[in-house]
Amino acid sequence: MNKRIVLITLLIILCSAGIYIYKEYNRKPARLNNLPAVVNINADTLISQFVLNEAEANKKYLGKVISVKGFINKIDNQQDTLLTILLGNSLLSTSVSCLMDSSYIKLKKVFTPGVQIIIKGICTGYLMDVELNRCVVE
């Protein structure tokens, strides 16, 4: 009788763990449409903050959802799978690089350079550009 209870308990634990692992493995990231932006900022201001003091800007923005307003400088569509919109002044070598959510690939023809737009994304740091990922249009 004791062995039977232990076996049933182990079976329940294993099934529960399996279901949890399956759900976590197949979980999709939260869409940014529903998340509020921590900061609303102009693209040129964001760029200048990272250029002037990257460490301080990382403390403010890294890993946070931010909303950036700026003019579309360039649109990069890599092999019809990734859509990146660059915001900022075309005269500067640095811009805000917005890697768009996969649902925006179909809408790539809607975006045109020179148009002002507000994009919300997660700041992932500063390389040659200020990087935003999983971006959506507000």
LUMLUM-46858 format. One record per residue (C-alpha): residue number from 1; x, y, z. Coordinates in Angstrom, 2 decimals. Layout:
BEGIN
+-----+---------+---------+---------+
| num |      c1 |      c2 |      c3 |
+-----+---------+---------+---------+
| NUM |       X |       Y |       Z |
...
+-----+---------+---------+---------+
***
This chain:
BEGIN
+-----+---------+---------+---------+
| num |      c1 |      c2 |      c3 |
+-----+---------+---------+---------+
|   1 |    0.00 |    0.00 |    0.00 |
|   2 |    2.84 |    2.41 |    0.86 |
|   3 |    4.64 |    1.71 |   -2.42 |
|   4 |    1.46 |    2.39 |   -4.35 |
|   5 |    1.00 |    5.85 |   -2.76 |
|   6 |    4.64 |    6.75 |   -3.44 |
|   7 |    4.31 |    5.65 |   -7.08 |
|   8 |    1.11 |    7.64 |   -7.62 |
|   9 |    2.68 |   10.71 |   -5.98 |
|  10 |    5.77 |   10.45 |   -8.21 |
|  11 |    3.60 |   10.02 |  -11.29 |
|  12 |    1.59 |   13.15 |  -10.42 |
|  13 |    4.78 |   15.15 |   -9.82 |
|  14 |    6.33 |   13.99 |  -13.10 |
|  15 |    3.17 |   14.80 |  -15.09 |
|  16 |    2.92 |   18.24 |  -13.49 |
|  17 |    6.59 |   18.98 |  -14.22 |
|  18 |    6.18 |   17.81 |  -17.82 |
|  19 |    3.16 |   20.05 |  -18.39 |
|  20 |    4.99 |   23.04 |  -16.86 |
|  21 |    8.10 |   22.47 |  -18.99 |
|  22 |    6.01 |   22.11 |  -22.16 |
|  23 |    4.15 |   25.38 |  -21.47 |
|  24 |    7.35 |   27.28 |  -20.71 |
|  25 |    9.10 |   25.95 |  -23.80 |
|  26 |    6.22 |   27.04 |  -26.06 |
|  27 |    5.57 |   30.40 |  -24.34 |
|  28 |    5.66 |   33.44 |  -26.62 |
|  29 |    7.07 |   36.77 |  -25.43 |
|  30 |    4.57 |   39.39 |  -24.31 |
|  31 |    3.49 |   41.81 |  -27.03 |
|  32 |    4.59 |   45.36 |  -26.40 |
|  33 |    1.27 |   46.79 |  -27.62 |
|  34 |   -0.19 |   46.24 |  -24.16 |
|  35 |    2.83 |   47.33 |  -22.09 |
|  36 |    3.21 |   50.99 |  -21.07 |
|  37 |    6.39 |   52.83 |  -22.01 |
|  38 |    8.59 |   53.87 |  -19.10 |
|  39 |    9.89 |   56.89 |  -21.05 |
|  40 |    8.67 |   58.92 |  -24.03 |
|  41 |   11.66 |   60.52 |  -25.75 |
|  42 |   12.76 |   62.08 |  -29.03 |
|  43 |   15.17 |   59.97 |  -31.13 |
|  44 |   17.84 |   62.69 |  -31.34 |
|  45 |   17.72 |   63.23 |  -27.56 |
|  46 |   18.09 |   59.50 |  -26.91 |
|  47 |   21.06 |   59.30 |  -29.28 |
|  48 |   22.80 |   62.27 |  -27.66 |
|  49 |   22.32 |   60.79 |  -24.16 |
|  50 |   24.01 |   57.54 |  -25.22 |
|  51 |   26.81 |   59.34 |  -27.07 |
|  52 |   27.56 |   61.72 |  -24.18 |
|  53 |   27.37 |   59.21 |  -21.30 |
|  54 |   26.68 |   55.60 |  -22.24 |
|  55 |   26.90 |   54.27 |  -18.67 |
|  56 |   24.31 |   56.73 |  -17.36 |
|  57 |   22.01 |   56.14 |  -20.34 |
|  58 |   22.26 |   52.36 |  -19.80 |
|  59 |   21.10 |   52.83 |  -16.20 |
|  60 |   18.08 |   54.82 |  -17.43 |
|  61 |   16.99 |   52.79 |  -20.46 |
|  62 |   18.59 |   49.34 |  -20.67 |
|  63 |   16.02 |   46.55 |  -20.58 |
|  64 |   13.10 |   48.98 |  -20.33 |
|  65 |   10.20 |   49.64 |  -22.69 |
|  66 |   10.67 |   53.09 |  -24.20 |
|  67 |    8.69 |   55.09 |  -26.74 |
|  68 |   10.80 |   56.96 |  -29.30 |
|  69 |    9.54 |   59.69 |  -31.62 |
|  70 |   11.57 |   60.52 |  -34.70 |
|  71 |   11.85 |   60.68 |  -38.45 |
|  72 |   12.44 |   57.49 |  -40.43 |
|  73 |   15.98 |   57.69 |  -41.74 |
|  74 |   16.23 |   54.29 |  -43.44 |
|  75 |   14.31 |   51.03 |  -43.74 |
|  76 |   16.26 |   47.78 |  -43.86 |
|  77 |   14.45 |   44.57 |  -44.82 |
|  78 |   16.84 |   41.63 |  -44.59 |
|  79 |   15.73 |   38.69 |  -46.74 |
|  80 |   12.04 |   39.39 |  -46.03 |
|  81 |   12.43 |   38.08 |  -42.48 |
|  82 |   13.70 |   41.02 |  -40.41 |
|  83 |   12.48 |   44.60 |  -40.65 |
|  84 |   14.64 |   47.31 |  -39.10 |
|  85 |   13.66 |   50.97 |  -39.08 |
|  86 |   16.36 |   53.55 |  -38.37 |
|  87 |   15.19 |   56.75 |  -36.66 |
|  88 |   17.08 |   60.01 |  -36.32 |
|  89 |   18.87 |   62.70 |  -38.23 |
|  90 |   20.25 |   61.42 |  -41.54 |
|  91 |   23.28 |   63.70 |  -41.17 |
|  92 |   24.47 |   61.85 |  -38.06 |
|  93 |   26.32 |   58.55 |  -38.20 |
|  94 |   24.36 |   57.22 |  -35.20 |
|  95 |   20.63 |   56.48 |  -35.15 |
|  96 |   18.02 |   54.52 |  -33.21 |
|  97 |   17.81 |   51.03 |  -34.73 |
|  98 |   14.33 |   49.56 |  -34.22 |
|  99 |   14.06 |   45.83 |  -34.94 |
| 100 |   10.35 |   45.50 |  -35.58 |
| 101 |    8.05 |   42.78 |  -34.28 |
| 102 |    7.58 |   39.99 |  -36.84 |
| 103 |    3.98 |   41.06 |  -37.52 |
| 104 |    5.25 |   44.26 |  -39.18 |
| 105 |    7.10 |   42.48 |  -42.00 |
| 106 |    3.89 |   42.40 |  -44.03 |
| 107 |    3.47 |   46.16 |  -43.55 |
| 108 |    6.96 |   47.16 |  -44.74 |
| 109 |    5.63 |   49.18 |  -47.69 |
| 110 |    3.65 |   51.42 |  -45.33 |
| 111 |    6.83 |   52.94 |  -43.89 |
| 112 |    8.61 |   55.62 |  -45.93 |
| 113 |   11.77 |   57.58 |  -45.14 |
| 114 |   11.26 |   61.14 |  -43.95 |
| 115 |    7.97 |   60.45 |  -42.16 |
| 116 |    7.72 |   61.07 |  -38.42 |
| 117 |    6.73 |   58.04 |  -36.38 |
| 118 |    6.49 |   56.88 |  -32.75 |
| 119 |    7.94 |   53.42 |  -32.07 |
| 120 |    7.88 |   51.53 |  -28.77 |
| 121 |   10.50 |   48.87 |  -28.02 |
| 122 |   12.84 |   47.37 |  -25.45 |
| 123 |   16.21 |   49.11 |  -25.25 |
| 124 |   19.04 |   46.59 |  -25.53 |
| 125 |   21.97 |   48.99 |  -25.49 |
| 126 |   24.28 |   51.01 |  -27.68 |
| 127 |   26.62 |   49.61 |  -30.31 |
| 128 |   26.98 |   51.82 |  -33.38 |
| 129 |   23.30 |   52.74 |  -32.92 |
| 130 |   20.91 |   52.76 |  -29.98 |
| 131 |   19.25 |   49.34 |  -30.25 |
| 132 |   15.53 |   48.68 |  -29.67 |
| 133 |   14.05 |   45.18 |  -30.07 |
| 134 |   10.51 |   43.76 |  -30.51 |
| 135 |    9.32 |   47.18 |  -31.63 |
| 136 |    5.74 |   48.17 |  -32.39 |
| 137 |    4.27 |   51.35 |  -33.85 |
| 138 |    2.24 |   53.46 |  -31.45 |
+-----+---------+---------+---------+
***
